Amino acid sequence: MVKLRARCLLVGDAAVGKSALSHMFHSDGTLFQKNYSMTAGVELLVKCVLIPESSDSVELFIVDSAGKQALMDACEKMWGEPSLVCLVFDVTSESSFTNCSFWMERVQARCRGLHLPGVLVGNKSDLSSRREVQASVAQEWAQSQGLDYYETSAKEMENCEAPLLGLAQAFHALYQERREAVQNLSPA
């Protein structure tokens, strides 16, 4: 049994639903706060995720970062060294999707060129009549960045666990690959 720890950076524009998504995941779908105040810095949530078909687990330290530009420099100092990235946008806001490129650049600059497993999350999928970003466009951009794509609705509790569970599994798979590579270096 292996217990891994991963710092998961949750980034995106203000009001896209990062905190709602992280709280729904953390509380197993029981905590959707109807009255949110904007995150004014960084909030840390911790959840242990069991990896299917193994006795291993990944303890996710979810770093929910404020999306306001004015707070960015202060927040980045609290990011630490992320292991995973969860980039969130609002499917009803073209600008929040367009700004995903900016957020990826900030994360990549922070990680000094290291590739982090990551996901792109289109939140607020329950607001389909107000949709501005088509799933196919988001999927294509995610693939171009090496990210998996998910759509969620924190409000309706739809698919909230999938992105972060996927990240935990990707982190575990990366660990397994590196462990095997080290074992293969050892003389037989």
Secondary structure, DSSP 4 states (H G I P E B T S, - for coil): --EEEEEEEEE-STTSSHHHHHHHHHTTT----SS-----SEEEEEEEEEPTTSS-EEEEEEEEE---GGGHHHHHHH--S-SEEEEEEETT-HHHHHTHHHHHHHHHHHTTT----EEEEEE-TT-GGG--S-HHHHHHHHHHTT-EEEE-BTTTTBSSSHHHHHHHHHHHHHHHHHHHHHHHHS--
